């Protein structure tokens, strides 16, 4: 039996650089397996493979989620500042 290939993308962005890697994978692949297949973890060693925050089209998902045709898997960088604290600091300056 021939497995159907689906087109997906794996994306990672730094403040000065964005990478989108197109892939063709089988339908039974998880988000985690797609990230590994993309080579992103080797290309960007600053990504902590043991603590990945990921999403599909801006919606946070689990690494175990199965991919679907056309998905764009996004690997998120850790937050430098807590958004709530940053908002509070801006408000106190006013």
C-alpha positions as a printed NumPy array, in Angstrom:
array([[ 0.   ,  0.   ,  0.   ],
       [ 1.337,  3.429, -0.97 ],
       [ 1.125,  6.05 ,  1.774],
       [-0.259,  9.423,  0.788],
       [ 2.176, 12.342,  1.125],
       [ 0.953, 15.686,  2.392],
       [ 2.588, 19.096,  2.084],
       [ 3.4  , 20.942,  5.313],
       [ 5.761, 23.675,  6.507],
       [ 7.876, 24.04 ,  9.622],
       [ 8.594, 27.639, 10.641],
       [10.948, 29.316, 13.107],
       [11.588, 33.028, 13.496],
       [14.26 , 35.026, 15.247],
       [14.014, 38.819, 15.523],
       [16.201, 39.243, 12.438],
       [15.646, 36.003, 10.529],
       [12.713, 33.755,  9.57 ],
       [12.909, 30.236,  8.174],
       [10.064, 28.263,  6.6  ],
       [10.941, 24.727,  5.597],
       [ 8.534, 22.982,  3.198],
       [ 8.208, 19.22 ,  3.659],
       [ 6.266, 16.314,  2.237],
       [ 5.387, 13.818,  4.956],
       [ 3.025, 10.899,  5.441],
       [-0.291, 11.567,  7.167],
       [ 0.558,  9.556, 10.273],
       [ 3.41 , 11.845, 11.393],
       [ 3.286, 13.905, 14.601],
       [ 4.298, 17.538, 15.008],
       [ 7.428, 16.42 , 16.858],
       [ 8.46 , 14.036, 14.054],
       [ 7.933, 16.762, 11.445],
       [10.15 , 19.169, 13.402],
       [12.876, 16.533, 13.655],
       [12.605, 15.769,  9.909],
       [12.904, 19.475,  9.053],
       [16.454, 19.703, 10.426],
       [15.481, 22.833, 12.348],
       [16.945, 21.596, 15.641],
       [20.36 , 21.072, 14.054],
       [20.228, 24.358, 12.162],
       [19.35 , 26.378, 15.284],
       [21.137, 24.86 , 18.299],
       [19.6  , 27.476, 20.609],
       [16.248, 25.651, 20.324],
       [15.798, 23.479, 23.413],
       [14.477, 20.194, 22.017],
       [13.42 , 19.095, 25.51 ],
       [11.257, 22.172, 26.073],
       [ 9.586, 22.931, 22.738],
       [ 6.646, 25.314, 22.516],
       [ 4.873, 24.754, 19.227],
       [ 1.705, 25.601, 17.382],
       [-0.062, 25.22 , 14.085],
       [-1.026, 28.502, 12.425],
       [-0.705, 30.379, 15.737],
       [-2.717, 27.903, 17.831],
       [-0.656, 26.151, 20.493],
       [-0.64 , 22.377, 20.135],
       [ 1.025, 19.32 , 21.614],
       [ 4.   , 17.599, 20.06 ],
       [ 1.937, 14.401, 19.776],
       [-0.667, 16.005, 17.501],
       [-0.909, 14.46 , 14.037],
       [-0.223, 16.763, 11.098],
       [-2.673, 17.437,  8.277],
       [-2.358, 18.66 ,  4.693],
       [-1.248, 22.287,  4.566],
       [-0.298, 22.646,  8.246],
       [ 2.352, 25.216,  9.143],
       [ 4.072, 24.053, 12.315],
       [ 5.565, 26.968, 14.238],
       [ 8.362, 26.579, 16.776],
       [ 8.147, 29.382, 19.328],
       [11.042, 31.033, 21.114],
       [10.769, 31.378, 24.91 ],
       [ 9.446, 34.705, 26.137],
       [12.098, 37.087, 27.423],
       [ 9.598, 39.093, 29.485],
       [ 6.273, 38.061, 30.929],
       [ 3.733, 40.074, 28.882],
       [ 1.715, 40.885, 32.008],
       [ 4.781, 42.262, 33.802],
       [ 5.809, 44.28 , 30.745],
       [ 2.308, 45.797, 30.532],
       [ 2.393, 46.652, 34.256],
       [ 5.785, 48.332, 33.89 ],
       [ 4.572, 50.437, 30.963],
       [ 1.469, 51.453, 32.904],
       [ 3.485, 52.573, 35.942],
       [ 5.733, 54.733, 33.739],
       [ 2.71 , 56.697, 32.534]])
